[in-house]
Amino acid sequence: MFNLEGKNAFVSGASRGLGRQFANALAKAGANIVITSRTLESLETTKQEIEALGRKCIEIEMEVLKEDSIVNAVKRAEAELGPISILVNNAGCNIRKPALEVTWKDWETVVDTNLKGAFFLAKEIAKGMTERGYGRIVNIGSVTSVAGYAGLGPYGASRGGIKQLTMSLAHDWGDKGVTVNCLAPGWFKTEQNAKLFENSDWVSYIEERIPLGRVGRPDDLDGTCIFLSSDASAYVTGQTLLVDGGISVGAVKAMPNN
């Protein structure tokens, strides 16, 4: 049920970080992969890793803020690889600022990239999925989809929107054989937030609030990504699955017993 051989997966924002991890995880499970980013050069390492696993890989330059770029990327992917049955909707960005310093442009950049781009990419790929009566869409959210953090106003709004969008699209396309779910990572060290992890006090603060006692490792996400992309999740749709070590339960270290 977890085998993805013969399936074609489309992973946006696959040049680095979690997107690169998702692409490799799906390839290890048997899928051929389309990877996208704003520049082809940035995709070369991911492509080499996937091809080393014996899978086909097509890299495509795509800008999620431009509808024609999305349309052309999907057309090319299906022309060169075949029907897309899995979408990992990962492309995103963040601008970390106190709320009083957020500009109009900051808001547009983050929310349009993370939410608007995700919707229109899902819409374009779902055209083929709904016609064929099968599809798996995995929207990438965040622990900020369900919890608020200072300095992450636009980002949290966009990720909260992804959670709501996931439920709406699941209702739209469920009767056409397409499941739509949200994979929401907690705190993982990536290029996007590497500066935070340079602060050992901050890392200690976060880890004290994670019941499993550590931040995430990229491969902690592999199983969930494969599950939501496979037939194992055939009766799961509209859900947000948090992979966060338990931080979303609001835990802190227990007080010592008296």
Secondary structure as UniProt FT lines:
FT   TURN            5..6
FT   STRAND          8..11
FT   HELIX           17..28
FT   TURN            29..30
FT   STRAND          32..37
FT   HELIX           41..43
FT   HELIX           44..52
FT   TURN            53..54
FT   STRAND          57..61
FT   TURN            64..65
FT   HELIX           67..80
FT   STRAND          86..89
FT   HELIX           99..101
FT   HELIX           104..111
FT   HELIX           112..116
FT   HELIX           117..132
FT   STRAND          135..140
FT   HELIX           143..145
FT   TURN            150..151
FT   HELIX           153..173
FT   HELIX           174..176
FT   STRAND          178..185
FT   HELIX           191..193
FT   HELIX           194..197
FT   HELIX           200..208
FT   TURN            211..212
FT   HELIX           218..221
FT   HELIX           222..229
FT   HELIX           231..233
FT   TURN            234..235
FT   STRAND          240..243
FT   TURN            245..246
FT   HELIX           247..249
//
